[in-house]
């Protein structure tokens, strides 16, 4: 019983640490808004006005 409790606590700690590190990296990492906005912009097809 002691071994299972220890394993579950260490698993919980590892998962919590990974979640906190991921959240921290998303909040701290600098993002260039103009690059993100242009990369997510829909591609516009050229209309054939000459027809």
N, CA, C and O of each residue as an XYZ file, in Angstrom:
204
protein
N       0.832     -1.204      0.000
C       0.000      0.000      0.000
C       0.869      1.258      0.000
O       0.537      2.250     -0.649
N       1.954      1.209      0.715
C       2.837      2.375      0.785
C       3.470      2.666     -0.583
O       3.622      3.823     -0.973
N       3.838      1.587     -1.310
C       4.472      1.761     -2.613
C       3.503      2.409     -3.606
O       3.893      3.312     -4.346
N       2.246      1.959     -3.628
C       1.264      2.515     -4.549
C       0.988      3.982     -4.244
O       0.842      4.793     -5.158
N       0.917      4.316     -2.975
C       0.687      5.706     -2.573
C       1.850      6.589     -3.013
O       1.650      7.696     -3.512
N       3.053      6.088     -2.824
C       4.237      6.847     -3.235
C       4.265      7.046     -4.748
O       4.601      8.132     -5.221
N       3.919      6.019     -5.504
C       3.917      6.123     -6.963
C       2.841      7.108     -7.441
O       3.089      7.899     -8.351
N       1.657      7.063     -6.837
C       0.602      7.996     -7.227
C       0.958      9.437     -6.879
O       0.664     10.354     -7.646
N       1.580      9.636     -5.739
C       1.984     10.993     -5.367
C       3.076     11.519     -6.285
O       3.072     12.697     -6.644
N       4.012     10.655     -6.665
C       5.071     11.114     -7.568
C       4.516     11.373     -8.973
O       4.966     12.292     -9.658
N       3.539     10.566     -9.402
C       2.906     10.809    -10.694
C       2.143     12.119    -10.683
O       2.213     12.884    -11.645
N       1.414     12.389     -9.607
C       0.681     13.639     -9.486
C       1.650     14.824     -9.504
O       1.386     15.834    -10.156
N       2.752     14.701     -8.799
C       3.752     15.769     -8.758
C       4.354     16.008    -10.136
O       4.533     17.155    -10.546
N       4.667     14.936    -10.851
C       5.246     15.078    -12.188
C       4.251     15.735    -13.144
O       4.628     16.610    -13.923
N       2.987     15.321    -13.090
C       1.968     15.915    -13.969
C       1.748     17.390    -13.640
O       1.610     18.219    -14.540
N       1.717     17.709    -12.366
C       1.545     19.097    -11.959
C       2.728     19.954    -12.411
O       2.541     21.085    -12.859
N       3.927     19.423    -12.296
C       5.116     20.151    -12.726
C       5.101     20.393    -14.227
O       5.448     21.483    -14.681
N       4.704     19.393    -15.000
C       4.635     19.555    -16.454
C       3.586     20.596    -16.833
O       3.819     21.422    -17.716
N       2.444     20.558    -16.174
C       1.399     21.542    -16.463
C       1.850     22.958    -16.114
O       1.602     23.894    -16.875
N       2.502     23.115    -14.982
C       2.975     24.446    -14.582
C       4.060     24.960    -15.519
O       4.075     26.143    -15.860
N       4.965     24.084    -15.935
C       6.014     24.508    -16.864
C       5.425     24.889    -18.227
O       5.873     25.852    -18.849
N       4.431     24.141    -18.685
C       3.792     24.464    -19.963
C       3.050     25.793    -19.878
O       3.178     26.634    -20.767
N       2.290     25.980    -18.831
C       1.564     27.233    -18.642
C       2.524     28.408    -18.517
O       2.300     29.464    -19.108
N       3.587     28.225    -17.754
C       4.581     29.286    -17.594
C       5.258     29.652    -18.897
O       5.500     30.829    -19.164
N       5.567     28.649    -19.714
C       6.224     28.953    -20.992
C       5.277     29.669    -21.940
O       5.709     30.511    -22.727
N       3.987     29.343    -21.875
C       3.024     30.046    -22.731
C       2.826     31.486    -22.281
O       2.608     32.365    -23.115
N       2.896     31.742    -20.989
C       2.689     33.100    -20.498
C       3.926     33.969    -20.645
O       3.810     35.177    -20.854
N       5.100     33.381    -20.540
C       6.342     34.154    -20.536
C       6.907     34.342    -21.942
O       7.511     35.376    -22.229
N       6.721     33.365    -22.815
C       7.332     33.409    -24.139
C       6.816     34.605    -24.933
O       5.608     34.830    -25.002
N       7.723     35.371    -25.530
C       7.287     36.518    -26.334
C       6.671     36.039    -27.647
O       7.167     35.098    -28.266
N       5.592     36.689    -28.064
C       4.970     36.358    -29.344
C       4.945     37.609    -30.203
O       4.671     38.710    -29.726
N       5.231     37.417    -31.446
C       5.174     38.507    -32.406
C       3.779     38.487    -33.010
O       3.463     37.603    -33.807
N       2.941     39.448    -32.640
C       1.535     39.437    -33.025
C       1.371     39.583    -34.529
O       0.480     38.968    -35.113
N       2.202     40.374    -35.156
C       2.049     40.574    -36.597
C       2.345     39.289    -37.358
O       1.656     38.985    -38.331
N       3.347     38.533    -36.942
C       3.645     37.268    -37.611
C       2.532     36.261    -37.374
O       2.156     35.521    -38.283
N       2.008     36.230    -36.169
C       0.933     35.292    -35.858
C      -0.317     35.655    -36.644
O      -0.999     34.774    -37.168
N      -0.621     36.938    -36.729
C      -1.816     37.378    -37.432
C      -1.715     37.086    -38.932
O      -2.694     36.672    -39.552
N      -0.545     37.298    -39.507
C      -0.413     37.050    -40.939
C      -0.357     35.562    -41.251
O      -0.808     35.137    -42.315
N       0.183     34.775    -40.349
C       0.247     33.345    -40.633
C      -1.120     32.700    -40.489
O      -1.362     31.653    -41.089
N      -2.024     33.289    -39.712
C      -3.351     32.737    -39.516
C      -4.388     33.357    -40.461
O      -5.555     32.965    -40.453
N      -3.956     34.323    -41.270
C      -4.888     34.991    -42.173
C      -5.308     34.024    -43.280
O      -4.493     33.240    -43.767
N      -6.563     34.081    -43.669
C      -7.011     33.183    -44.756
C      -6.381     33.590    -46.092
O      -6.152     34.769    -46.364
N      -6.119     32.608    -46.885
C      -5.524     32.865    -48.197
C      -6.633     33.316    -49.133
O      -7.660     32.651    -49.266
N      -6.412     34.452    -49.778
C      -7.426     34.972    -50.701
C      -7.054     34.584    -52.118
O      -5.922     34.789    -52.554
N      -8.000     34.030    -52.821
C      -7.782     33.656    -54.209
C      -7.997     34.898    -55.091
O      -8.855     35.736    -54.814
N      -7.205     34.987    -56.144
C      -7.374     36.106    -57.055
C      -8.646     35.899    -57.851
O      -8.887     34.824    -58.400
N      -9.447     36.932    -57.905
C     -10.687     36.820    -58.681
C     -10.385     37.106    -60.144
O      -9.524     37.918    -60.481
N     -11.099     36.433    -60.971
C     -10.869     36.620    -62.405
C     -11.814     37.714    -62.914
O     -12.889     37.417    -63.433
N     -11.414     38.962    -62.766
C     -12.207     40.094    -63.206
C     -12.057     40.339    -64.712
O     -12.862     41.044    -65.319
N     -11.017     39.747    -65.303
C     -10.760     39.966    -66.719
C     -11.752     39.197    -67.589
O     -11.864     39.490    -68.779
N     -12.465     38.235    -67.042
C     -13.402     37.434    -67.857
C     -14.576     38.222    -68.288
O     -15.452     37.699    -68.976
